[in-house]
Amino acid sequence: MEWQPDEQGLQQVLHLLKDSQSPNTTTQRAVQEKLEQLNQFPDFNNYLIFVLTRLKTEDEPTRSLSGLILKNNVKVHYQNFPPAVAHFIKQECLNNIGDPSPLIRATIGILITTISTKGELQTWPELLPQLCNMLSSEDYNICEGSFGALQKICEDSSELLDSDALNRPLNIMIPKFLQFFKHCSPKIRSHAVACVNQFIIGRAQALMDNIDTFIESLFVLAADEESEVRKNVCRALVMLLEVRVDRLIPHMRSIVEYMLQRTQDPDENVALEACEFWLTLAEQPICKDVLSGHLAQLVPVLVNGMKYSEIDIILLKGDVEEDEAVPDNEQDIKPRFHKSRTVTLRHEGDEGEEGEESDEDDDDDDDSLSDWNLRKCSAAALDVLANVFRDELLPHLLPVLKELLFHPDWVVKESGILVLGAIAEGCMQDMVLYLPELIPHLIQCLSDKKALVRSIACWTLSRYAHWVVSQPPDSYLKPLMTELLKRILDSNKRVQEAACSAFATLEEEACTELVPYLSFILDTLVFAFSKYQHKNLLILYDAIGTLADSVGHHLNQPEYIQKLMPPLIQKWNELKDEDKDLFPLLECLSSVATALQSGFLPYCEPVYQRCVTLVQKNLAQAMMYNQHPDQYEAPDKDFMIVALDLLSGLAEGLGAHVEQLVTRSNIMTLLFQCMQDTMPEVRQSSFALLGDLTKACFLHVKPCIAELMPVLGLNLNPEFISVCNNATWAIGEIAMQMGMEMQPFVALVLNNLVEIINRPNTPKTLLENTAITIGRLGYVCPQEVAPMLPQFIRPWCTSLRNIRDNEEKDSAFRGICVMIGVNPGGVVQDFIFFCDAVASWVTPKDDLRDMFYKILHGFKDQVGEDNWQQFSEQFPPLLKERLSACYGV
């Protein structure tokens, strides 16, 4: 007997479906409760499918909603459906896939793919054959409904379809889909291409066997009148470029010409898919050969795509000039992620601050359109092509650029400024000729009457900050800074945001060049505190933190401290312990504390206490959660990480002064727990703090060494690079403080360190820190470490030759010298590497120079003049010269 609904039950379900379309939240809540109750009845789901497939008298939105509620039930409870119910639902789906209504067909398709992702592809063997057979139906609705369902299944289960588990149905499906590329209905053609597209990136064998037919069929559809089909053709070609470029090369010329047309398609969705082609092509080695003849056509097309569309301007409220008093919509504020602290060393030749992060978000500042659009894609494509073609690109751009930058229509002028920013990195060398004229023009655009022009000018100028800083300050730096500071106080929020970000970039480039203007800069940034809405406040913290990083101890002047600290501390007191705005504020304070050093003392007590409390709360919450996961929420460990990093900043900035704060807290106990946390980022920050406390107030660390060292040893695991790096660094700092007392602990760590320094592909930072720590252990316990010399001396020397002269390098090299004294035979095989490392010192301290001198001359005397001559013949000329000049060998 086929299942039939009970009339009263059916009315109840329909009533519920009508209620659930009400905008009233109380009604909505009642509906949710009722749904929960009805889900207790096994055949409730039969009623839902019945309304969807059989109740043709009901309106379509109600029928579709019934199907969507059923889909949610399938997602959550499908394994509990009685077999009869599951069977009824599956049968109804297949029998009604050709419903006359497109909405109902689409809903049934969604329901089918949801059931099939519940492991049902294996246990519903008739599904794929039936859907594929129905493709041949004379009835358009049946064909379209089946294709819609198949497209969704291909999207959700592409890997499973290409596996042995199902007996490789693609061998039948793909040739079948390819036949439909020629179907008379555009909707069907579009489904067919979309289905096959799901299998390109995974290189499904069935598709690879038919790849030439597929590519030929795509070419046939190239000029299809339906935009959805053109979009899928473009998408296919972009993916093929990634996985089967070999098959496209013979046709490349016509593909490039086709994509040029499509990038100008009247339908923006098609143009966006086509524009992705240039981004993908730029990553291919063939890019230069393929495109060099087409730059003259391509460049104007990309530039044209960089204009705001009318819809962009409406969405961006481009006509609203003043909105600074309008509070932010909380949904617009992106979550902030804190990047845990990693300890790195300074290298020869990097003048900037350590650990420079290049900002990857080189798009301009349309955040509220954070979804990808033609403008962003065109700008990104021009940016990568500028990096591929460098100065070959400029001749095609310059004629266009002149016209754009001075255009009376602000939308065109704005796009010209974006173009100038996009090519900054790739075409910098040849742009230098034009910058003396362009930079003043851009600085003028900072006071344009259109907010969107002002904001893009901020971004583009930041892309040329490096050049600005390299010129005499009065020429460009001073005027640029003066105007940017005005923009930080703009009455438009988008401009405030762009100016703050641009100023942070300028600070990184200018560093101490900003010192003469500090008073003026601080007045502006502090005034912005009282003016900014929520979202921009977070960016302002960043600009202040970057300023502190850039000017360092120059900030430690009573007048500057007086300006800066009160508003920061006021914000600090306003924020609750659960507020994520603490992240950027803590990061900012960490930079400020490091820069102010003793100047931060008056403010350190409450800041320190709160960080300790944050760590303590977080650990306690984690413990409760681990014991009763059903009753407590897992803590957000980012709070703990940021707090540990700020404590590191305090220890680094205050040095020995931090001792009194540590005395009055249980930080060492908490730190011991954090070092054993399951989350790598927590351990990473803990080890950084341990190292900083070791340097600042070792007397509090020393009593815990016997417990801490085994934990440090366990974390010398290069799978977690940053954790391993910071643990290694902390061990080195502890060794320097412990001296000979380090002896019992060397065995816990030495083998791991030697293994890491010999591993292939170990990142540079980790190699350097490992080498320094091995050197320091050898300095304090030479008898324990020297026997291992032959196992690490070569990688040790090569990893430290590029480090700048500094304290850490000094102690490490002393260690090597002492160890060579204990085990001179250990370096004989690799002595040339030692010579090279010694020569990398610019100005070693006198006593260290003497140590080098003794070893070099000792070795020379040992082998005799003739052998030394032969040996030193292998030296590169520069090394020979340096050793002879500095050490007379």
KELOVEX-43831 format. One record per residue (C-alpha): x, y, z. Coordinates in steps of 0.001 Angstrom, whole numbers, plus 500000, padded with zeros to 6 digits. Layout:
N
XYZ;...
END
This chain:
889
500000500000500000;501341503422499072;501552505929501934;498716508461502117;498635511567504345;496050512050507037;493966515118506097;494171516696509557;497940516139509734;498358517651506266;496485520817507285;498653521093510404;501841520893508300;500524523460505775;499578525804508602;503119525482509977;504648526201506537;502532529375506226;503553530533509723;507211529992508976;507008532630506225;505965535260508787;508545537985509546;507566537999513228;510374536563515419;507995535203518077;506093533264515406;509428532048513991;510461530745517401;507151528918517828;507613527351514373;511105526116515327;509742524480518497;506880522885516585;509335521504513985;511402519948516754;508244518221518108;507074517003514702;510489515537513978;509708512937516652;507086511425514258;508732509151511702;506324509988508873;506507513788509320;509071513775506503;506556511976504233;504200514931504681;506987517340503723;507857515488500484;504140515113499745;503612518883499894;506659519407497652;505855516868494941;502054516230494988;500233519303496312;500135521140492982;497261523293494306;499557525024496856;501658528068495925;505240527330494825;507100529153497659;505238527030500236;505960523789498353;509633524741497945;509917525652501622;508544522236502538;511338520678500473;514003522867502086;512843521945505609;512997518302504518;516527518901503163;517597520209506601;516077517156508273;517949514883505841;521173516684506720;520730516170510451;518581513048510955;518771510978507748;520384507974509426;517303507739511720;514694507757508899;512787504419508758;513608502586505470;510029503004504204;510222506805504662;513620507040502963;512343504908500086;509190507017499652;511209510263499590;513727508920497025;510968507587494783;509022510858494904;512173512836494024;512897510754490917;509235510693489791;508878514469490019;512235515766488865;510393517089485767;507888519277487665;506654522126485414;507943524714487924;511686525596487750;511654526426491491;510244523004492420;512682521211490064;515603523051491660;514362522212495177;514059518515494308;517585518655492843;518941520079496089;517114517359498022;518581514617495796;522184515793496192;521724516173499965;520510512574500208;523356511374497990;526023513075500130;524709511085503108;526539508040501747;523562507230499520;525409507325496180;526575503803497027;523197502567498318;520953504242495728;522319502474492648;519432503452490361;519934507211490951;522690508036488440;521476505681485652;517901507020485976;518999510665485952;521253510013482940;518446508221481063;516019511053481764;518424513448480041;517234511947476750;513570512703477543;511559514601474912;510029516582477808;512199519675478418;511237519840482105;512401516285482776;515666516862480935;516365520182482693;515371518867486131;517641515830485789;520533517949484566;520049520391487438;520209517490489912;523259515978488184;525067519315488221;524541519556491986;525713515957492502;528833516621490375;529576519710492498;529116517900495805;530600514470495030;533151514959492227;535840512843493940;533522509954494740;532206509879491166;535760509407489904;536529506488492216;536318502698492060;533727502769494858;530957503404492298;532453501442489425;533540504676487664;530214506063486396;532071508984484772;533101506690481914;529448506844480845;528497510262482232;531199512440480666;530687511318477032;526945511727477669;527383515298479002;529563516181475996;526715515258473613;524523517896475257;526922520753474464;525002520954471165;521476520896472694;518993523477471405;518186524823474897;520758527277476354;519864526188479920;520730522563479056;523983523546477313;524954525520480389;524236522559482724;526285520251480491;529383522456480551;529008523068484301;528861519301484966;532049518554483033;533812521572484609;533602519893488018;536151517269486881;538887519436485335;540902520359488429;540814516760489752;542023515553486292;539339512817486243;540549510000483980;537276509850482027;537645513534481153;541335513226480271;540405510434477839;537978512802476117;539979515995476540;540254516860472840;536538516391472214;535868518560475271;538125521374474061;536659521248470527;533133521340471960;534065524381474073;535272526204470957;531915525487469270;530130527162472198;532508530141472301;530049532605470812;526907531194472478;524130533752472828;523419532641476421;525696534426478935;525590531535481444;527060529247478728;529797531776477861;530622532096481544;531040528320481914;533174528162478760;535497530836480171;535665529049483505;536573525782481740;539387527408479770;540815529030482923;540929525656484705;542373523877481660;545122526463481631;546077525226485114;545897521480484486;546211520793480729;548039523758479271;549727521305476832;546368520776475108;545646524501474811;549014525595473415;548195524723469751;545082526957469989;546581529625472245;546393532471469778;542675532116469204;542025531493472917;543782534757473838;541764536648471223;538554535035472481;539351535912476095;540078539499475084;536528539725473707;534977537995476713;536826540235479203;534716543006477585;531486540956477684;528385543067478392;527520540580481189;529877541375484081;529821537765485371;531194536545482030;533779539344481945;534929538406485478;535378534696484585;537332535719481473;539475538168483403;540597535308485691;542299533895482580;544965536627482653;545653536048486354;546088532306485786;548145532778482620;550569535077484456;551553532146486705;552403529942483694;555971529854482312;554554530369478799;552951533710479732;555596535931478196;555732534111474851;551969533886474568;551102537458475473;553940539626474230;552193540170470881;548877541000472578;549849543560475221;548718546452473030;545163545021473003;545113543567476527;546351546547478534;543514548913477506;540936546169478205;542241545595481757;542505549322482402;538925549758481253;537768547043483636;539312548939486553;536648551658486535;533954551470489209;530688550244487708;527517552180488506;526404549441490860;529760549566492710;529319553277493283;525817552770494665;526989549956496972;529995551996498115;527762555019498756;530130556867496425;527900559921496567;528026560115500374;530940562376501162;530581562778504944;529716559796507099;532143560066509993;529339560446512520;527475557340511337;528192554390513657;529543551264511923;527434548260511157;528988545540513352;528588542937510558;531017544942508401;533904544516510804;536073541607509734;537339539352512536;540912540109513539;543416537292513777;546484537712515884;549752536450514433;551826534896517223;555283536138517905;558295534522516183;561859535325517208;564059536200514190;567563537545513615;568827540510511589;570573539823508281;573243541601506345;571668544041503978;568131544238505325;567841547782506490;564199547533507463;562827546179510717;563143542460511346;560458540118510101;559153542391507381;555772541118506223;554897542121502717;551205542860502583;549526540454500280;546292542408500137;547443544603497328;543926545305496225;542827548821496708;540494549594499508;537018548436498480;536535546396501619;532793546562501747;532830545021498272;535149542398499613;533548540025497156;535663539629494060;534582541786491123;535788542809487676;537572545872489002;539593543906491550;540326541092489131;541511543509486408;543733545344488907;545197542073490194;545815540907486616;547581544160485706;549663543836488888;550859540281488103;551440541092484427;553515544112485435;555639541684487455;555995539358484451;556664541944481735;558269544649483908;559277547533481659;557827546061478463;554386546923479840;554908550660480266;554989551740476596;551434550367476265;550283552094479440;551825555537479380;549686557021476572;546487555785478312;547675556815481788;548261560471480959;544699560750479685;543171558949482680;544996560767485449;543931564198484268;540419563211483138;537515565517484124;535224562557485014;536155561431488537;535341557753487840;537906557671485027;540479559630487001;540022557269489978;540686554229487758;543889555878486482;545154556276490052;544359552597490701;546307551617487543;549297553583488782;549193551722492098;548728548313490457;551921548609488370;554029550084491189;555809546852492039;556445545471488551;557291548664486669;559071550543489458;562423550851487685;561031552702484672;558402554598486654;561187556413488510;561541558799485554;557941559967485885;557555559981489681;558891563516490277;555926564730488220;553355562093489295;553829562097493078;552941565817493446;549853565195491258;548813562251493476;549395564330496601;547046566896495078;544442564157494488;544452563565498267;542312566694498539;539964565839495633;536333566573496338;535295562934495725;535957560626498691;536648557595496440;539383559544494637;540930560600497940;540923557020499257;542501555439496158;545169558179496118;546123557110499661;546590553514498524;548564554321495376;550882556710497217;551603553997499784;552754551740496923;555436554330496079;556406555045499709;559813553394499252;560764555850496500;559364558848498392;561538558006501407;564642557621499224;564400561281498094;565387564373500172;562622564668502827;561520568177501902;560819567183498277;558085564586498785;558088563009502252;557082566146504104;554261567215501733;552983563612501527;552984563194505286;551260566528505847;548448565631503430;548092562027504646;547710563245508222;544880565542507066;543233562544505405;543506560546508624;541104563189509958;538893563134506812;535137563373507281;534667560192505219;535255556831506917;536575555038503816;539194557793503378;540147557629507077;540714553892506698;542764554194503491;544851557020504966;545572555117508177;546717552042506242;548821554138503867;550382555968506791;551333552659508426;553139551674505192;554891555042505083;556000554576508708;557556551192507889;559507552704505009;560509555969506688;561448554644510164;563523557252511968;563038559817509165;559755560544510965;561396561555514246;561443565323513481;557684565271512893;556677563081515853;554845565782517750;552710566636514736;552025562950513927;550982562128517496;548635565119517675;546835563796514594;546662560163515678;545447561090519149;542814563440517741;541580560588515544;540818558608518721;538004560959519582;536709561038516011;536749557447514758;533941554911514678;534574551303515707;536067549773512527;538646552499511905;539702552581515547;541113549089515024;543194550327512078;544321553339514105;545800551018516767;547812549416513985;549126552782512751;550224553688516301;551897550303516862;553736550610513546;554863554128514476;556342552784517717;558104549959515847;559487552443513308;560869555172515582;561731552948518568;563312554659521589;562876558106519992;559295557872521236;560548557845524837;560185561596525460;557959562938528242;555983565179525854;555223562291523470;554316559897526290;551981562533527703;550143562800524373;549934559120523523;549424557131526694;546271558675528257;543948557868525307;545425554353524948;544986553611528634;541468555042528550;540513552586525767;542250549807527698;540074550535530729;536866550716528675;537253547287527076;535936544178528799;538077541028529083;535848539263526519;536079542000523881;538001541050520732;539011544691520292;541617543882522926;543643542079520236;544682545082518156;544981547225521290;547252544681523004;549378544386519858;549632548159519735;550576548430523423;553173545714522995;554929547798520321;554582550950522434;556001549261525561;558977547917523591;559654551394522160;559162553386525374;561225551027527538;561483552629530992;559066555342529788;556309552731530026;556937552091533738;554138554340535071;551586552390533006;552912548860533312;551254547625536519;547579547528535377;548578546303531898;550713543507533311;548057542449535837;545360542287533208;547452540136530883;548121537680533708;544382537618534475;543505536971530818;545892533997530733;544590532675534040;540905532959533013;541604531277529708;543455528341531295;540684527891533860;538014527927531154;539963525381529099;540172523100532128;536416523288532781;535716522665529109;538013519610529016;536280518123532038;532690518961530993;532551519733527266;528751519548527337;528404522253530032;531126524774529142;532230526510525980;535773526112524686;537768529276525366;538986531530522559;542706530962523010;543580534036520945;543062536046524147;545745534027525891;548142534274522927;547807538046522635;548252538449526388;551421536319526359;552775538403523472;552109541662525300;553869540261528393;556806539531526054;556691543116524863;556720544345528481;559640542103529429;561580543229526372;560783546907526871;561139547147530637;564074544737530965;565119544328534586;562261546621535715;559779543833534972;561230541893537911;559027543605540528;555883542722538545;556914539079538147;557622538829541890;554043539767542699;552374537310540287;552108533593539564;553217534012535960;555793531197536074;553141528653537124;550803529854534361;553614529858531822;554461526237532662;550842525319531841;550805527363528614;553989525640527444;552068522348527508;548937523614525756;547583521531522874;547431524548520552;550774525213518804;550297529011518729;549925529088522516;553175527149522947;554894529379520401;554040532539522355;554883530865525689;558420530055524578;558933533605523302;557861534911526726;560071532380528508;563073533638526521;562236537277527261;561782536604530996;565073534675530997;566811537780529647;564967540216531926;564755538483535316;566358535064535343;566178534713539085;562459533914538766;563006531444535940;565929529575537479;564021527673540212;561778526133537513;564516525089535061;564416521383535983;560680521302535069;560909523580532042;563786521918530202;562072518571529429;559070520483527993;561425522559525824;563123519363524641;559769517853523602;558996520905521473;562106520669519299;559898519234516596;560345520899513206;556815519852512174;555720522994514059;558279525420512718;557457528490514812;557055526533518050;560359524776517446;562034528077516545;560956529854519731;561755526862521964;565230526697520425;565804530402521010;564639530124524649;567061527217525292;569928529391524047;568941532278526309;568644529911529302;572089528423528562;573703531890528647;572183532533532081;572875529074533542;576518528799532542;578125525546533706;574940524593535583;573379523849532190;575384520613532070;572685518153533283;570231519414530623;572398519364527486;571579515723526706;567830516560526718;568143518840523703;571434518424521861;570571515468519605;567353517122518426;569166520376517652;571870518590515653;569198516683513749;567311519901512898;570402521722511639;571115518817509263;567559518492507926;567049519403504269;564533522227503591;564594523627507115;563517527305506978;566323529841507332;565103531413510573;564964528044512315;568454527071511026;569928530325512341;568347530030515775;569391526380515994;572988527256515126;573067530036517716;571676527767520441;574150524968519639;576971527547519830;575712528862523149;575378525375524641;578945524698523502;580090527955525071;578794527013528528;579307523208528325;582083522598525757;582951519115527096;579393517912526406;578932519476522967;582423519440521363;582445515672520622;579534516281518203;581391519009516220;581883516964513021;578118516367512898;577102520030512767;580070522285511951;579375522603508211;575641523584508344;576437525658511457;578938527791509526;576810528210506405;573701529250508317;575440531961510367;577573533561507676;574783535978506629;573767537145510097;574701540658511170;577290541077513924;575326541074517186;575271539673520724;573711536367519714;576195535774516914;579027536787519281;578141534234521973;577601531481519397;581008532013517762;582721532075521149;581111528683521730;582490527285518491;585978528582519309;585903527001522785;584684523696521307;587434523712518666;589847524118521571;588420520952523146;588115518954519914;590298520455517160;590050517285515067;586289517861514822;586673520700512297;589550519494510149;587316518112507390;585248521304507138;587849523931508030;587190525964504868;583605526538506081;584907527792509410;587259530204507596;584352531493505532;582178532030508626;584982533892510431;585407536143507398;581707537098507603;582416539177510735;582730542884510072;583888544050513504;584301541245516043;585186542313519612;588940542256520241;589003539132522391;586828537217519888;589170538313517085;592071536938519101;590272533605519416;589811533495515612;593468534491515114;594735531727517374;592645529038515689;593581530093512150;597291530350512939;597207527169515026;595760525277512087;598298526807509682;601224525908511980;599830522402512463;599668521595508735;602830523477507741;603368526282505223;603195524136502050;599996522367502961;598441525670504024;599324527158500626;597610524255498867;594623524475501193;594137528225500760;594305527882496969;590714526564497187;589497529838498765;587445532208496631;589511535420496014;587364537557498326;587732535141501249;591495534939500706;591743538713500743;589697539151503926;591550536488505903;594897537860504870;593903541457505681;592225540713509034;594176537735510351;597438537687508398;596972534151507056;
END
